[in-house]
Amino acid sequence: MNIEYRIPFSGKKLAGVVSFLKSSGLDYDDGIEFTIVVTEDDKIVATGSGERNILKCIAVSEEYQSEGYSSITSLLDEYSDGKTPKCFLNTCPK
């Protein structure tokens, strides 16, 4: 497992994130300030992004959902530094 953090991703990495989100029924939002990507054998298995105090564009590959590959944990770590008193999770119904 590899966790990569970017402010924000671009080029092929961004295209990979956009494609992964599409396969999960999500769109990559404008205004994203950072993205975390979890990969296994060079394949994206989870991703999550943040914009100001909003966590968004979070997806975990179905085959890894019970494996503990949570991009949310890494995202919450970003906000646990005390600089952001509150954060919100943007969700969408399945």
ZIFENBEL-V943150 format. One line per field, one symbol per residue. psi: psi as a letter, one per 30 degrees, with the letter a starting at -180 (. if undefined). A space follows every 10 residues. Layout:
psi->???
//
This chain:
psi->kkkkkljlll beeeeeeeee eefgglkkkl fkflkkkklk hgkkfllllk jcgkklhkkk kefgfgggij feeeeeeefg fffjeklkjj lkk.
//
